[in-house]
Amino acid sequence: MVDPAHQHITIMQELGENIANHADDFLSPKKMDLKNKINFTILTPQDMIVDGGGI
């Protein structure tokens, strides 16, 4: 149940939508000097595995 006195959910939803709608406006970093190279993988929900329990 959402508490109508607190607007945190609405604010976070609008923030997320604004970030997604304006992602192209963010600048790329000029230099990323990472000592440990990190590999990121983009997954769809179908690619994810639930480890113990359900969703």
Phi, psi and omega in degrees: 000132181273132178279115184294345180279344181245130185254019184303316182297315180296317180296315181294324178296315179294320178299313179298319178295318179295319178296315181295320182287338183239026182300328181291342181280345180283139181276146175285148176295142181288325180213131175240106181255088180259126179290318176257111180295128182254131177257124177256141177237130178271124182243149170266163178304330179291335180279343186278149180244129177276124182256095179079112180093186181236179180270000000 
